[in-house]
Amino acid sequence: MGSETAAAAAPLKIPLIDFSETAPLKQDSLEWDSLRSQVREAVEEYGCFEASFDGIPADSLSAVFKSVKELFDLPLETKLKNTSKIPLHGYVGQWPSLPLYESMGIEDADVLQKVEGSTKALWSNGNPAFRYLRLRNFTMLYSIGAIDFCFFVQILL
């Protein structure tokens, strides 16, 4: 009984999966199978995982988290302006069965005109800082293969 109490008191630790050494990743390779197993186990057991990539500076991550918090702190009526013809893109939230769930798909993050349009829909001034971060971080993620990572995770699950 003592070990059950200790286990119950231990903080939950989200799995960390390192994708730094995987580019280029080939489907059905040993690396693919290993990462697939790690991702599936993390999602089945925890519902999420933290992805690690070399090449993303800590200050960039901090700026991204700050801007995402700013995005989700917008009033609901503002977030609802982010729409998409693609199911579950745009703003998704306010589901009674998942009261704490929100997501915000922002398409065409590499197209300046699209980025400007979507930020102007959410902020009257277009939020130049958010727009800059979005373009810069998409470019950085693409350069280190993290965009391919998103497709990889979709394929795995």
Stockholm file with secondary structure:
# STOCKHOLM 1.0

chainA/1-157         MGSETAAAAAPLKIPLIDFSETAPLKQDSLEWDSLRSQVREAVEEYGCFEASFDGIPADSLSAVFKSVKELFDLPLETKLKNTSKIPLHGYVGQWPSLPLYESMGIEDADVLQKVEGSTKALWSNGNPAFRYLRLRNFTMLYSIGAIDFCFFVQILL
#=GR chainA/1-157 SS CHHHHHHHHSCCCCCEEECTTCCSCCTTSHHHHHHHHHHHHHHHHHSCCEEECTTCCHHHHHHHHHHHHHHHTSCHHHHTTCCCSSTTCEEEEEETTEEEEEEEECCCTTCHHHHHHHHHHHSTTCCHHHHHHHHHHHHHHHHTTHHHHHHHHHHHC
#=GC SS_cons         CHHHHHHHHSCCCCCEEECTTCCSCCTTSHHHHHHHHHHHHHHHHHSCCEEECTTCCHHHHHHHHHHHHHHHTSCHHHHTTCCCSSTTCEEEEEETTEEEEEEEECCCTTCHHHHHHHHHHHSTTCCHHHHHHHHHHHHHHHHTTHHHHHHHHHHHC
//
